[in-house]
């Protein structure tokens, strides 16, 4: 495992399922345990996400965006043939780019730079803890016009029998609340990806009651196992050429993925593939109790940003 911050603890690393990755320890503060149970209830309507639009494209050879689809997540639809077969909405030669486990310094900004150069877009599934460490990076993802969902609070394997059902729900709800906090109160899309693509049936059902769509994948890049960028490019191109289309699973958390992306996107363009942007019809409705508990437990900074002149006044000299 790569040590990015000099301190690392393996989170939920599954050797059994694809897409396994990990949540790293914070650079400064400790991880809070999930909050006490809060019964899901109707929340006030989330802030309408006036999603930023992508900037005008100045690269005539860019991969671009083929089409944009809007997803009605009512009832929790599932996407990705690895687990769900019903919603086959991609046309031949269409792909969806997805990035898990961020936001993370260097690698996530590098991915954003490449996507901007190619005038294209993806869906980001951040880990809640990582969002609280690096909210400014997640805000950059949002500002660039990409879709943002959630990938749990701590990347816990939700099939782990040691977790109670309430703890599994806490992982989901706190993850969405953390992303919302990182985005300055803007609710993300109701798009969720299970850590290591492990889907406990009762949580799949729960997500349905929360109107949250589940994203599996069609093409796993296995980038977290790759020792160099070329392996990731080769993995994705081999699979996409075989399947003809699909949702591609990558990790903006991974250095080699960031390195592979420029060449990979050029190869997709050369192969005639088109990127589909997926947007949610309405943002996720977070549960207020989790929003509040997150602030309390994580002791997130609430330092005043008032200018010095408004805080300090000379009253005698
Ligand atoms: Zn992951």
Boltz pocket constraint, residues with backbone or C-beta under 6 A from the ligand:
constraints:
  - pocket:
      binder: B
      contacts: [[A, 19], [A, 20], [A, 21], [A, 22], [A, 100], [A, 101], [A, 151], [A, 155], [A, 194], [A, 195], [A, 196]]
      max_distance: 6.0
